[in-house]
Amino acid sequence: MKLGKRLKQIESMVTSDYTHIWDCCCDHGLLGAALLKRHVAPHIHFVDVVPQLMSELKKKLQRFYLNSSSSWQIHCLDVEALPLEQYEGKSIVIIAGVGGDLITQFVTAIHQNHSTTPIDFLLCPVYQQFTLRQRLIELDFSLKDEVLIEENRRLYEILLVFSPAKTDDKLAKVSPVGELIWQTNTDEQSKVATDYLNQTLNHFQRMQRGGDYDVQHIIDAYRSVTHNHNIYIG
């Protein structure tokens, strides 16, 4: 199966700097398999908590990637319990296809369990992007890259961040609403960014009108995007 635009973009953001790639919540292993095919790292780990999914994936990998130059391993466990300390070398943890609340929970737990280990995270939340960004800021994570991608009329943020063992003031900080995702070079990118900003603002304005949540600070933060970039609020 071919990768869709979202997974293809995620796959393209994984460089050969890593010894271990952890493909979490791995969506039938499509992303990890593409990375195996590219031989981008010596070791690729497939992680999911559903035994049946992992059993089926193992059969596929044994069939197609038995002699791959990159080694692969199946881990049927909770993402919070990644055994990173058992493996030497630099790791990147990829979590995509689940909500930002759950990704926030996973990243917090992994960071707490390995607080002295520099780890890169490649994250693509389905919802709750603001929640995730707030937590990354609280944890003092730094930003390597961020991309906005459209697939099947849905818009996704992809964040490449890392938890440095020591704070370096020169490193780019994570923005509460994003910075690079609003910097567009083409009309198509500008339209995607404008659509995404309008959708996001509309979502939080509906929440504010509902009265159950006070999200005015989030609305104000997204409205500030228009002052810094050539983005139009409809």
Backbone bond lengths (Angstrom), bond angles and torsions (degrees), N, CA, C in turn:
res aa  C-N    CA-C-N  psi(-1)  N-CA   C-N-CA  omega(-1)  CA-C   N-CA-C  phi
1 M - - - 1.466 - - 1.519 110.76 -
2 K 1.334 115.28 139.71 1.462 119.60 178.88 1.515 110.44 -79.20
3 L 1.314 115.15 151.36 1.464 119.96 175.10 1.523 109.24 -75.24
4 G 1.342 116.23 142.12 1.451 120.59 171.10 1.518 109.91 -75.49
5 K 1.327 116.04 177.87 1.477 120.57 -176.86 1.529 112.09 -59.15
6 R 1.338 115.77 -40.67 1.472 120.00 -176.53 1.531 111.03 -65.06
7 L 1.336 116.20 -51.64 1.466 119.22 -179.09 1.524 111.44 -67.35
8 K 1.334 116.62 -33.28 1.470 120.12 178.00 1.531 110.57 -64.07
9 Q 1.339 115.76 -40.60 1.463 120.01 178.09 1.532 110.60 -65.41
10 I 1.331 116.54 -43.84 1.468 120.68 177.84 1.526 109.93 -59.84
11 E 1.334 115.53 -46.69 1.469 120.56 -178.61 1.527 111.30 -59.88
12 S 1.335 116.28 -38.26 1.469 120.20 -178.09 1.536 112.38 -69.92
13 M 1.338 117.05 -19.58 1.469 121.04 -178.19 1.526 112.86 -87.59
14 V 1.332 116.51 -3.18 1.468 121.00 177.76 1.524 108.57 -92.10
15 T 1.311 116.07 114.83 1.474 121.22 -178.89 1.525 110.20 -95.04
16 S 1.313 115.79 178.13 1.468 120.63 -177.63 1.536 112.22 -88.64
17 D 1.342 116.53 22.73 1.470 120.33 -179.40 1.526 113.25 -79.86
18 Y 1.325 117.08 -7.74 1.464 119.80 -167.71 1.521 112.61 -107.77
19 T 1.326 114.43 146.26 1.466 120.73 172.61 1.519 109.86 -85.66
20 H 1.347 115.35 -38.04 1.470 121.00 -176.70 1.523 110.35 -128.01
21 I 1.327 115.75 131.19 1.467 122.04 172.83 1.521 107.39 -113.47
22 W 1.333 115.56 127.49 1.472 121.41 179.53 1.527 108.22 -109.47
23 D 1.319 115.84 107.35 1.470 121.65 179.76 1.529 107.44 -93.65
24 C 1.335 116.35 100.65 1.465 121.31 -173.00 1.525 111.07 -98.75
25 C 1.334 116.34 151.36 1.474 121.75 -175.87 1.523 107.06 49.27
26 C 1.316 116.76 55.44 1.461 121.40 -153.52 1.528 116.57 -80.55
27 D 1.342 117.89 9.15 1.465 119.19 166.16 1.538 111.35 52.15
28 H 1.324 116.38 55.55 1.469 123.44 179.09 1.529 112.86 66.31
29 G 1.310 117.52 13.80 1.456 120.94 171.43 1.513 116.17 77.75
30 L 1.335 117.26 12.73 1.472 119.60 -175.99 1.527 111.64 -62.44
31 L 1.323 116.26 -44.29 1.460 120.38 -177.43 1.532 110.81 -66.60
32 G 1.333 115.98 -50.76 1.462 120.12 179.61 1.513 112.32 -59.51
33 A 1.340 116.19 -37.97 1.472 120.20 178.92 1.522 110.78 -64.95
34 A 1.334 116.92 -39.30 1.472 120.52 177.26 1.527 110.68 -63.95
35 L 1.330 115.95 -37.31 1.465 120.16 178.39 1.530 111.03 -70.86
36 L 1.320 116.79 -35.42 1.470 121.02 174.77 1.525 110.13 -61.86
37 K 1.319 114.93 -43.54 1.464 121.02 -179.02 1.522 111.03 -61.28
38 R 1.334 115.56 -34.74 1.471 121.21 -177.85 1.535 111.84 -84.44
39 H 1.338 117.25 -7.70 1.480 121.80 -178.92 1.531 110.95 52.13
40 V 1.341 115.55 43.40 1.466 120.06 -172.25 1.526 112.78 -78.68
41 A 1.340 117.30 -19.51 1.469 120.80 179.74 1.530 108.93 -148.70
42 P 1.330 117.21 155.33 1.468 119.52 179.93 1.524 114.01 -64.75
43 H 1.354 116.56 -31.25 1.468 120.01 -173.81 1.531 110.19 -135.25
44 I 1.318 115.57 128.64 1.470 120.57 178.00 1.525 108.56 -124.21
45 H 1.337 114.88 128.88 1.465 122.05 -176.17 1.525 109.42 -113.03
46 F 1.321 116.30 131.54 1.463 122.37 177.59 1.527 107.82 -105.39
47 V 1.329 116.12 124.22 1.471 120.12 -173.10 1.524 110.34 -126.79
48 D 1.323 116.29 127.55 1.464 121.49 170.33 1.523 107.48 -158.79
49 V 1.325 115.94 156.34 1.462 120.41 -174.89 1.532 111.71 -92.22
50 V 1.352 118.13 -6.95 1.468 121.68 -176.13 1.535 109.95 -93.46
51 P 1.340 117.85 111.27 1.478 120.58 -175.32 1.529 113.78 -57.45
52 Q 1.334 117.43 -42.78 1.469 120.08 -177.03 1.528 111.71 -62.56
53 L 1.339 115.87 -42.28 1.468 120.44 177.48 1.516 110.65 -59.08
54 M 1.314 116.36 -45.51 1.463 120.96 -175.63 1.524 111.77 -70.25
55 S 1.332 115.64 -33.48 1.466 119.95 177.69 1.529 110.44 -65.94
56 E 1.341 116.11 -43.67 1.473 120.15 178.51 1.525 111.07 -66.17
57 L 1.328 115.81 -38.94 1.462 120.31 179.70 1.532 110.68 -64.96
58 K 1.320 115.99 -40.60 1.477 120.00 -179.91 1.526 110.72 -59.33
59 K 1.334 116.67 -41.69 1.475 120.53 179.14 1.535 110.91 -62.22
60 K 1.344 115.58 -42.88 1.473 119.75 179.72 1.525 111.23 -64.11
61 L 1.332 116.06 -43.76 1.470 119.71 -178.83 1.527 111.03 -66.21
62 Q 1.335 116.72 -38.07 1.467 120.30 177.83 1.526 110.75 -65.16
63 R 1.322 115.24 -32.29 1.466 119.70 -178.83 1.524 111.80 -75.17
64 F 1.340 116.55 -43.96 1.465 120.13 -171.05 1.531 114.81 -103.13
65 Y 1.326 117.90 -21.92 1.477 119.71 -172.37 1.529 112.64 -128.70
66 L 1.321 115.82 28.34 1.464 120.15 -178.14 1.526 111.46 -62.28
67 N 1.330 116.50 -36.05 1.469 120.68 -176.87 1.531 112.14 -108.80
68 S 1.318 116.79 26.55 1.461 120.09 179.48 1.527 110.78 -65.33
69 S 1.337 116.05 144.82 1.475 119.31 178.38 1.531 111.11 -71.99
70 S 1.319 117.08 -18.72 1.471 120.70 171.94 1.525 107.59 -96.18
71 S 1.327 115.80 135.77 1.462 118.05 177.26 1.525 109.45 -79.96
72 W 1.322 117.19 152.38 1.466 120.40 177.06 1.525 109.83 -132.82
73 Q 1.317 113.63 154.39 1.455 120.57 -177.88 1.522 109.17 -142.88
74 I 1.335 115.87 143.87 1.462 122.34 177.22 1.527 108.44 -103.25
75 H 1.331 116.17 132.12 1.475 120.95 176.74 1.521 108.43 -126.40
76 C 1.320 117.07 112.82 1.467 120.30 176.15 1.527 107.49 -95.09
77 L 1.326 115.50 87.95 1.462 119.85 -177.76 1.522 110.48 -157.20
78 D 1.322 115.02 169.75 1.457 121.85 177.35 1.527 108.67 -70.62
79 V 1.316 116.27 139.04 1.468 121.02 -178.46 1.536 110.86 -58.44
80 E 1.319 117.74 -32.04 1.471 120.92 -179.51 1.528 111.74 -62.15
81 A 1.344 116.18 -22.44 1.467 120.28 -173.57 1.525 113.47 -102.78
82 L 1.328 117.98 25.03 1.473 120.31 179.84 1.532 110.51 -54.36
83 P 1.349 117.66 128.54 1.474 120.45 -177.42 1.534 112.29 -86.11
84 L 1.333 116.84 55.28 1.470 120.85 -174.00 1.524 112.41 -59.33
85 E 1.352 115.59 -31.62 1.469 119.12 -175.90 1.525 112.21 -66.76
86 Q 1.333 117.11 -15.86 1.470 120.44 -178.73 1.533 112.62 -82.83
87 Y 1.344 116.05 -5.74 1.460 119.62 -173.34 1.525 110.54 -127.21
88 E 1.319 115.88 126.50 1.465 120.95 179.57 1.525 110.29 -82.62
89 G 1.330 115.13 148.76 1.461 119.55 177.81 1.516 111.07 107.78
90 K 1.312 115.07 172.59 1.464 121.45 -175.41 1.526 111.31 -80.66
91 S 1.345 115.67 135.92 1.459 121.25 -178.28 1.525 111.98 -115.30
92 I 1.334 115.43 146.70 1.458 121.52 166.36 1.528 107.35 -122.65
93 V 1.319 115.39 131.98 1.465 122.12 -179.54 1.524 107.83 -107.05
94 I 1.333 116.86 120.23 1.467 121.80 -178.98 1.525 108.85 -106.14
95 I 1.334 116.17 122.22 1.472 120.77 177.49 1.523 107.70 -129.01
96 A 1.325 116.22 117.42 1.465 120.91 -177.55 1.521 109.57 -142.37
97 G 1.327 114.92 160.13 1.457 119.37 171.83 1.517 115.55 82.96
98 V 1.344 117.52 6.89 1.466 120.82 175.34 1.529 108.23 -127.91
99 G 1.323 116.25 169.97 1.454 120.70 -176.08 1.522 113.66 -68.75
100 G 1.328 114.93 157.44 1.460 120.56 179.98 1.513 113.09 -63.14
101 D 1.346 117.62 -31.76 1.469 120.59 177.50 1.523 110.60 -60.96
102 L 1.334 115.48 -45.66 1.469 120.39 -178.97 1.524 110.79 -69.00
103 I 1.332 116.97 -41.13 1.470 119.61 177.37 1.527 109.99 -62.46
104 T 1.330 117.00 -40.03 1.468 121.38 177.31 1.522 110.35 -58.04
105 Q 1.313 115.57 -44.73 1.474 121.34 178.87 1.530 110.90 -62.03
106 F 1.334 116.53 -45.57 1.467 121.07 -179.19 1.535 111.23 -63.35
107 V 1.322 116.11 -49.29 1.471 120.47 -176.65 1.525 110.58 -63.03
108 T 1.338 116.45 -41.41 1.466 120.53 179.24 1.524 110.37 -60.11
109 A 1.331 116.60 -47.19 1.470 120.80 -178.19 1.527 111.43 -65.16
110 I 1.331 117.46 -44.93 1.472 120.77 -179.81 1.526 110.04 -62.44
111 H 1.330 115.93 -43.37 1.463 120.26 179.89 1.528 111.04 -63.14
112 Q 1.334 117.02 -42.41 1.471 120.40 179.89 1.522 111.31 -66.35
113 N 1.329 116.28 -37.31 1.469 120.26 -179.11 1.528 112.81 -74.27
114 H 1.330 116.53 -20.19 1.475 120.57 -176.71 1.529 109.36 -136.15
115 S 1.319 116.27 50.65 1.471 121.31 -169.99 1.528 113.56 -65.60
116 T 1.326 117.75 -22.06 1.474 119.55 -179.28 1.532 112.13 -98.80
117 T 1.323 116.53 1.49 1.467 120.53 -177.70 1.528 110.45 -103.44
118 P 1.325 118.30 122.49 1.472 119.07 174.51 1.530 109.88 -68.41
119 I 1.335 115.67 123.05 1.468 121.23 -179.50 1.525 108.70 -129.87
120 D 1.312 116.67 136.09 1.461 120.47 171.69 1.526 108.90 -91.75
121 F 1.327 115.59 143.94 1.457 121.55 177.12 1.527 108.69 -125.53
122 L 1.321 116.26 132.43 1.464 122.11 173.94 1.524 106.37 -114.21
123 L 1.333 116.41 111.92 1.461 121.74 -166.36 1.520 111.25 -122.94
124 C 1.333 116.03 135.68 1.466 120.40 176.74 1.527 108.69 -137.07
125 P 1.346 116.83 86.71 1.465 120.10 -178.96 1.522 111.95 -74.27
126 V 1.328 116.14 147.16 1.461 120.72 177.07 1.534 109.54 -79.63
127 Y 1.334 116.44 -40.26 1.469 122.05 176.98 1.530 108.33 -138.53
128 Q 1.331 115.92 -176.80 1.486 123.17 173.76 1.530 113.24 55.05
129 Q 1.337 115.42 42.59 1.464 119.33 179.69 1.529 111.13 -64.88
130 F 1.327 117.01 -38.78 1.463 120.70 -178.86 1.528 110.89 -63.63
131 T 1.332 116.22 -41.91 1.473 121.88 177.72 1.525 110.56 -58.27
132 L 1.337 115.42 -46.92 1.465 120.58 -179.25 1.522 110.65 -62.94
133 R 1.324 116.74 -46.23 1.465 120.19 -179.31 1.532 111.15 -60.87
134 Q 1.333 116.84 -41.29 1.468 120.28 179.28 1.527 110.77 -59.47
135 R 1.320 115.91 -41.58 1.471 120.02 -179.69 1.530 110.97 -68.21
136 L 1.315 117.13 -40.60 1.469 120.37 178.38 1.530 110.49 -61.27
137 I 1.337 115.90 -37.39 1.471 120.85 177.64 1.524 109.96 -66.46
138 E 1.341 116.66 -43.98 1.477 120.95 178.83 1.527 111.17 -60.61
139 L 1.336 116.18 -36.24 1.466 120.80 -179.24 1.529 112.25 -82.25
140 D 1.340 115.65 -0.11 1.470 122.05 178.35 1.533 112.22 62.84
141 F 1.321 115.67 37.47 1.465 120.26 175.62 1.527 109.31 -73.44
142 S 1.312 115.20 157.53 1.465 121.34 176.78 1.527 109.67 -113.06
143 L 1.316 115.53 155.81 1.460 121.86 -176.24 1.520 111.19 -101.12
144 K 1.327 116.20 130.35 1.466 120.97 172.04 1.530 110.86 -98.90
145 D 1.335 115.48 -41.16 1.466 119.03 -179.06 1.524 108.82 -164.78
146 E 1.324 116.20 157.05 1.462 121.32 173.14 1.525 108.29 -150.48
147 V 1.334 114.98 142.98 1.461 120.98 -174.07 1.526 108.52 -137.92
148 L 1.325 115.63 145.47 1.461 121.85 172.78 1.519 107.44 -108.75
149 I 1.332 116.72 127.77 1.463 119.94 -176.04 1.528 110.17 -132.11
150 E 1.329 115.86 143.58 1.464 120.60 177.04 1.524 109.38 -110.63
151 E 1.326 115.52 132.68 1.465 120.23 176.98 1.530 108.44 -145.19
152 N 1.319 116.62 126.42 1.467 121.61 179.94 1.529 112.15 50.46
153 R 1.330 115.13 45.49 1.469 123.31 177.30 1.529 113.75 65.09
154 R 1.303 116.49 14.43 1.463 120.09 173.46 1.518 108.39 -114.19
155 L 1.326 115.81 148.37 1.462 121.33 -176.25 1.523 109.90 -113.99
156 Y 1.313 115.26 136.17 1.462 121.05 -174.88 1.529 110.98 -130.20
157 E 1.313 115.66 139.29 1.465 121.19 169.00 1.527 108.10 -94.22
158 I 1.312 115.68 136.98 1.469 121.07 174.13 1.522 107.21 -121.23
159 L 1.321 116.29 124.61 1.471 121.12 -176.80 1.519 110.91 -118.88
160 L 1.318 116.76 128.66 1.461 122.33 171.75 1.525 106.90 -107.82
161 V 1.329 115.88 110.27 1.465 121.35 -174.51 1.521 109.19 -131.40
162 F 1.324 115.72 168.12 1.463 118.13 175.84 1.520 110.80 -150.04
163 S 1.325 113.08 155.86 1.459 120.70 -179.54 1.516 108.15 -104.56
164 P 1.318 118.35 98.55 1.464 119.85 -176.90 1.515 111.30 -71.23
165 A 1.332 116.10 145.22 1.467 119.96 177.32 1.523 109.77 -67.55
166 K 1.331 116.10 -31.73 1.464 120.84 176.59 1.522 108.42 -128.22
167 T 1.313 116.41 142.78 1.455 120.08 179.87 1.526 110.66 -75.00
168 D 1.299 116.15 133.43 1.460 122.21 177.11 1.523 107.43 -124.92
169 D 1.326 116.25 116.82 1.467 120.36 -175.47 1.527 113.08 -62.83
170 K 1.334 117.09 -19.00 1.464 120.19 -178.02 1.529 112.30 -78.10
171 L 1.326 116.90 -14.82 1.450 120.35 -176.96 1.527 110.72 -75.45
172 A 1.326 115.97 146.25 1.467 120.51 179.00 1.520 110.30 -68.94
173 K 1.321 115.86 136.91 1.456 121.09 179.83 1.528 110.11 -90.33
174 V 1.319 116.12 157.66 1.468 121.23 174.62 1.525 107.92 -77.97
175 S 1.328 116.89 132.33 1.467 121.93 177.91 1.526 109.75 -90.32
176 P 1.333 117.98 144.73 1.477 120.26 178.73 1.523 113.11 -60.13
177 V 1.343 117.08 -30.74 1.470 119.97 -177.46 1.530 112.63 -120.96
178 G 1.315 117.05 2.42 1.455 119.71 -178.45 1.519 111.71 97.11
179 E 1.301 115.28 150.44 1.465 121.79 179.01 1.536 109.57 -127.72
180 L 1.318 116.69 -58.86 1.473 120.45 -177.21 1.522 112.28 -66.88
181 I 1.335 117.85 -28.97 1.475 119.53 -176.11 1.530 112.40 -66.70
182 W 1.337 116.86 -18.25 1.468 119.81 179.67 1.530 112.00 -95.18
183 Q 1.327 117.76 -5.14 1.461 120.98 -178.71 1.528 108.56 -90.87
184 T 1.325 116.11 100.14 1.465 120.56 -171.63 1.527 111.12 -109.61
185 N 1.331 114.77 151.68 1.471 121.05 -178.55 1.526 113.14 -114.05
186 T 1.324 116.92 -16.71 1.467 119.92 -176.70 1.533 109.51 -128.76
187 D 1.335 115.87 164.21 1.465 120.93 176.71 1.524 110.65 -61.92
188 E 1.334 115.94 -37.92 1.469 120.21 -179.46 1.529 110.52 -63.70
189 Q 1.339 116.59 -45.87 1.467 120.60 178.00 1.527 110.99 -62.06
190 S 1.337 116.01 -40.59 1.469 120.22 179.94 1.524 111.15 -62.38
191 K 1.343 116.17 -40.33 1.465 120.17 179.25 1.525 110.46 -65.38
192 V 1.338 117.07 -43.48 1.468 121.04 178.82 1.528 110.11 -60.39
193 A 1.337 116.45 -45.38 1.474 120.67 -179.55 1.527 111.38 -64.30
194 T 1.337 116.38 -43.11 1.468 120.69 179.29 1.523 110.88 -63.48
195 D 1.341 116.23 -45.56 1.472 120.30 178.63 1.520 110.97 -59.99
196 Y 1.326 115.27 -42.83 1.467 119.75 -177.65 1.531 110.93 -66.18
197 L 1.325 116.39 -42.95 1.463 120.07 179.42 1.529 110.48 -62.49
198 N 1.316 116.44 -44.85 1.467 120.12 179.75 1.530 112.08 -63.66
199 Q 1.326 115.79 -43.75 1.474 119.97 178.05 1.522 111.06 -60.27
200 T 1.323 115.83 -44.86 1.465 120.79 -177.21 1.522 111.09 -65.81
201 L 1.332 115.93 -45.43 1.467 119.58 177.95 1.524 111.32 -61.84
202 N 1.330 117.14 -43.95 1.460 120.47 178.84 1.525 111.84 -59.59
203 H 1.332 115.98 -40.28 1.467 121.47 179.41 1.531 110.70 -60.58
204 F 1.337 116.58 -49.54 1.465 119.30 -177.29 1.534 112.27 -73.26
205 Q 1.324 116.97 -29.84 1.467 119.40 175.88 1.530 111.30 -67.37
206 R 1.339 116.57 -36.53 1.467 119.98 175.08 1.532 110.52 -64.49
207 M 1.343 116.57 -41.60 1.463 120.55 177.40 1.522 111.10 -61.20
208 Q 1.334 116.16 -42.57 1.463 121.01 -179.02 1.536 110.50 -64.19
209 R 1.332 115.97 -42.24 1.470 119.83 179.31 1.524 111.48 -66.89
210 G 1.337 116.18 -30.79 1.467 120.04 179.38 1.520 112.58 -64.88
211 G 1.329 115.70 -25.64 1.460 120.34 173.16 1.524 115.51 85.31
212 D 1.336 117.76 -6.71 1.470 119.39 -178.54 1.531 112.09 -80.05
213 Y 1.328 116.49 -23.37 1.465 120.85 -177.23 1.522 109.70 -132.71
214 D 1.325 115.57 144.93 1.464 119.70 171.87 1.523 107.49 -98.82
215 V 1.317 115.81 101.56 1.473 120.44 -176.87 1.528 110.55 -117.64
216 Q 1.322 117.23 22.56 1.464 120.42 -178.07 1.527 111.19 -59.86
217 H 1.347 116.85 -36.31 1.476 119.90 179.99 1.526 111.20 -64.25
218 I 1.351 116.50 -31.85 1.464 120.39 178.24 1.534 109.47 -73.03
219 I 1.326 116.36 -42.37 1.474 121.16 177.21 1.529 110.18 -59.07
220 D 1.332 115.77 -45.60 1.473 120.23 179.62 1.523 111.19 -61.94
221 A 1.338 115.96 -38.97 1.473 120.40 -179.24 1.525 110.88 -64.25
222 Y 1.333 117.10 -43.49 1.468 120.03 179.24 1.529 111.64 -71.26
223 R 1.334 116.38 -34.65 1.471 118.28 177.05 1.526 111.27 -64.02
224 S 1.321 117.49 -28.48 1.474 120.85 -179.38 1.524 111.63 -67.12
225 V 1.333 116.63 -18.70 1.474 120.57 179.12 1.520 110.47 -58.58
226 T 1.337 117.33 -37.63 1.462 121.36 -176.15 1.528 112.01 -66.27
227 H 1.330 117.13 -25.09 1.464 120.39 179.73 1.520 113.03 -76.83
228 N 1.348 114.92 -24.77 1.461 119.28 -174.46 1.534 112.79 -102.44
229 H 1.322 116.86 -19.18 1.462 120.26 -175.90 1.523 109.44 -137.68
230 N 1.316 115.10 162.95 1.465 120.70 -177.83 1.541 110.23 -82.75
231 I 1.334 114.88 65.75 1.446 120.96 -177.21 1.538 108.31 -117.01
232 Y 1.322 114.63 140.08 1.466 119.27 -175.72 1.515 110.49 -107.61
233 I 1.326 116.76 129.84 1.462 120.87 172.96 1.520 107.72 -94.18
234 G 1.351 115.52 120.73 1.458 120.34 -178.35 1.519 112.62 -77.20
